[in-house]
């Protein structure tokens, strides 16, 4: 459906999107630049995606919006600010407390984004006679590249989007449409010689600027990775139990960022700086109740406690060894193994040996046996 060269639909969509509560609106053609497609191919070929097989399975659709939906002509890219009021890195100096990524301290952003995206798409269909499809980051969309093409920001050296107006704290979503609308000017790269994001990474997850090896990234390890955390990364995790904000938080462009005004993104008090020890008695029902409506819920209780135990192993002698000991009998081998590692950091070898004798370890439980070794 042609609407090329007309400022009316473009201006109306932008006005409507802002009225719905979005903080940034951009328009891009329904195409991904060849260099972006090449970067995705190289990322997958290097194995940097780790266990995120869905990235490889949907690579063709991800690299070309028209494969995802052949009728697409324009992508309306929407940004939602979730900027924190305080520097999240200050919590890293409190090892007995949990550092939870800023985006996960309240409601799951997918729910709010989908609601607003659908409201915008419905209005576009009803008022502009446009065919539309709505996507957030659960769909195979190269949204950061589209956001850069639509002028919202650029992909920084940490591979995340950076906005001159809003810094690093942006959720993204898209409305694909058959309307042909003039694209906004693409945003250029403003990183310059800065290396803050690369140098701050505690696990050296950036093999080069603009490249991320997810297998080394704490966000990936605490969220996407299903098995035991590789030993080489455990100490570097510190007290980060869900995600990592380091590379985002040190970006100089955050001096222009504003704290979010969206109530759903303001941190819940109990997730702002919770005591690690308070999570140890969570069973599955308690975990689901505590994290209802939260993105944390999707990793499940066992992976969550794995992360908590690694953090407690890093917390020093004040960590509650007796409470951790009870988890040596947990039904989950993932939790048992993490409990062994935590105690190995907190107790003398002779006490650890007594615990091993007390808690039988099945020979067919190789991950737990490896922790006792």
N, C-alpha and C positions, 0 to 999 in steps of 0.2 A: 504494500500500500504506500503510495508516494506522498511524502510530506516535505520533500527536499527543498531547502531554501526558505522555508516558512519559519519565521521566528515565533509565531503564535503557539503551536504545539510544544515547542521546546521550552519556551518561557512558562507556559501553563504547567507543564510537568514539573519543572524546577520549583515553581511556587507551591504546587500541591505537595511535593515531597518534603519541602521545608516545613510546611504547615503540619504535616504528619509527624514531625519530630526528627527527621533526618538532619544531620549536621553538614553533610557534603553531598553534592549532586554533580555527576559528570556524564557526558555523552560520548560514546565511542562507537566506531563501526564494529560490526559483528565479525571480527577477524582478529587473529593473534599474529603479531609480527614474526617473520621467519627466525629472527635471532632468539625470540622467546621459545619457539617450538624446538629449536636446536638445543637450548639450555635445558629444557625438560628432558629431551632425549639423552643428553649427556648425564644428567642427574640420575636417571633410571639406570643407564648403562654402568655407572660407577657403583650402583648398589646403595646410593646415599639414602634411599627411601626406607631401608631396613625392612621391617615387617609390614609396612603400609602397602600391601599388595594391590589395594584398590587404586593406587596411583598408576601402577603399570597396567592394570586391567582396563582402565578407562583413558589411557594415554591418547588415543586417537580422538575421542570426543573432547577431551580436555584441551587438546592443542588446536581445535577448530570449532568455534561456536556453531558453524553451519552443519557440522556432523551431529552435534547435539540436537539442533533444531534447524532444518534447512530453510525455513521461512524467515529466520532472523535477519534483520537488516541493521538494527541499532541495539546497542546495549546501554541501558540507563544504569549507571553504577552509583550506589548509595553508600554513604559512610555514616557511621554512628559513633560518636565520641564516648569513650569509657575512661577518660583520663582520671587518674587518682588525685586526691587532694594532697597527698604526702608522698615523699620519695619511698617507693617500696623496698629499696635496698637497705634502708635503716634496720629492717627486721632481721637481716642476716647477722647482725651483731648480738642477737638474743637466741642463743643455740637451744634453749629449752622451749622455745615457742616455734610454731609452724609458719613457714613462709609459703603462702598460697598465692598463685599468680593473680594479679589484679582482676583479670577478666572473670575469674571463677569464684569471687567472694560473695556473689549473690545469685541472681536468677540466671538461668541458661539464656545467653543472648540470642540463640537461634529462635526461641519462642517469640521474643519481642520483634526481632528482625522480620521473621516470616509474617507476623501479623501486619506490620506496617507495609511490607513489600506487597502483600496480597491486597491491602487497601488501596495502594497506589495503582496496582495492576488492574484492579476492578474498576477504578475510576477511569483509567486510560481506555479500557474496553468500552465502558458505557458512554463516556463523553467524547472520546476521540475515535471510536470505532476501530480500535487497534486490537490485533491479536497479540497476546502476551504470554510469557512463561516466566515464573519466578524461581530464583535460585539463591541459596546461601552456600556456605563453604562445604556442605555435605554433598554437593553435586560436583561433577567433573568440569569445573570452570576455572580458568586461569585468571582469577579475579584481580590479583595484584597487577598483572600486566594490563588488564582492561582498565583498572583504576588509573594507571599511569597514562594510558592512551586517552582516557577521558579527562585528564588534567587534575585529578584529585590529589595525586602525590607521585612519588617515584619509589622504586624498590631500592632500598639502601643497601649498604655493604653487608648487612645482616640478613638480607633477602626479604625483609618485611617492608611494608609500605610506610613511607614517611611523608607527612604533609607539612608544608610551610606554615599553615594556619593552625593545625591541630596536633603537630608532633607525631609520635609513634602510636598513639592510643586510638586505633580505629577498627571497628568491626565493619565488614563489607558485605554487601548483598547486591543482587542484580535483577533487573527486569529486562528480559529479552523481548523485543517487539518487532513486528513486521513494518512498522513505520520507518521511513527513511528520513532521519533527522541529521542535520549537519553536526559532525563531531566537534567537540571542544578541542582546543590545542593541547597536545600532549605535554605533560610536565617533564622538564629536563632534570637531570641528576644534579643535586646540590650537595653531595657528600664531600666533594673536594678531597683534600688530603687527610681528612679525619679518619682515625682508626679506633675510636672509642669502643664501638660495638665489638670489633674483632678482638681487641686486647683484653676486654673485661671477661670474655667467655671462660668460665671455670674449667671447661673440659676441652678447650681448643677444637670446637666443633666446626670452625670455618677453615677449610683447606686453602681457600683463597678468598679475596673480597668478592662478594655477591654469590658465593657458593656455600651451601650448608650441607654437612654430613649429618643427617638426622640421627644416625646411629650413635653419635657422640653427644647429642643435644639433651640436656636435662629435661626439657619439655617432652621430648619424645620418650625418653627413658622412664619418666614418671607417669606418663599417660598412655602412650601407644604400645610400649614394650610389655609383653605379657609374662615373661619369665623372670628369673632372678636378675637383679641389676648387676651388670658386669662389675667385677671387683675393682677394676681400674678407675671406675667413675664414682664409687660410693663415697669416698671422703670428700670429693669435689662437690657432691650434692649438698653438703652442709645440712641446713634445716629446710631445704626446699622439698616439699612433699607433693606438690601438684603444680607442674609448670615451672617456668623460670622467666623472670622479667629483666635480667641483667642487661642484655643487649639493647632492649627497648629503652630502659630507664636512663642509660648514659648518653643517649642521643642529644646533641646540643640543640636540635630543633625543638625539643620539648620546652624550651624557654618560652615558646609561643603557645604551648598547650594550655587548655583550660580544664579544670575539674569537670567531670560530667555533671549535668543537671538532671539526668535520667534516674528516677528513684530506683528502678530495677537494677541499676548498675552500682548503686551506692553499697559499700560493704556491709554485710551483716555483722553485727557486733561480735558474734561468736566465731566468725571466720577471719576477723581482722588480725588478731595476734593470739590464736589459741595455744594453750599449753599442749605440747606433744603428748604428754602422759595422759591427758584426758581422753585421748582416742583409743587407748589400749584395750578398754573393755567393750568395744563396739562389736556386737554380733551382726549378722546380716540384716536383721530387722531394724536394729538401732541405726546402722549405717544408712539404710534406705530412708528412715524417718528423718535423720539429721540432714541428709543431702537431697531431700525431695525438691524437685524443681531446679537443682543445681547441676552444672556440667560435670561436677565431681562424681555424681552418681554413676555415670556410665563406665567408670573403670572398675567398679565393684569393690566390695569390702576387702577382699584378699589383696589385691594390688595396692589399695590405699594403705592397709596396715603394713605391707612390705615397705612402702615409702616411709611411713612413720617410724618403723623400726630402724631403717637405715639412718634416718635423721637422729634418732635417740642414740645410736651407736657413735654418732659424731658429736653428741652433746656433752660428753665429759662425765665425770664421776657423779654428778648430781642426778643423772638419769635413774629412773626407778628400776633397778635390776630385778627386784622381787616380782614386780608386775610383769616385766618382760619374760621372766622365767615361766610364768603360767602359760605363755604362748608356745612354749616348747611342746605342749600337748595339743596344740590347735589342730583341727581337722585338715587345714590347708597346708600342704608341704611348702608352698610359697611363703606363708607366714612363718612356719617353723624354721625354715632356712634363714630367713631374715632375722629371726629372734636369736638364732645361734650366733650370727655375725655380730649383732648388737652386743650380746653378752661377752663375746670374745674381745670386744673393745673396752668393756667395763670391768671385767673380773680378772683376777690373777689366774694363771694357767691351772693351778692346782684346784681351784674352785670350779673352773670350767670342766675339768676332768671328772669331778664328782657329779656334776650335772649330766655329763654324757653317760655315765654309768647308771644314773637314776632314770634317764629317759631312753627307753629302747628305740633304736633307729632301724627301720626295716631296710634290708639289703636291696630291696627294689625301689628305694627312694634315693636315687643317685644325687639329686640336687642338695638334699639335706645332709647326706653323707659327706659330700664335698665341703660343706660349710664346717663340719666337725673336724675335717682333716687338718 
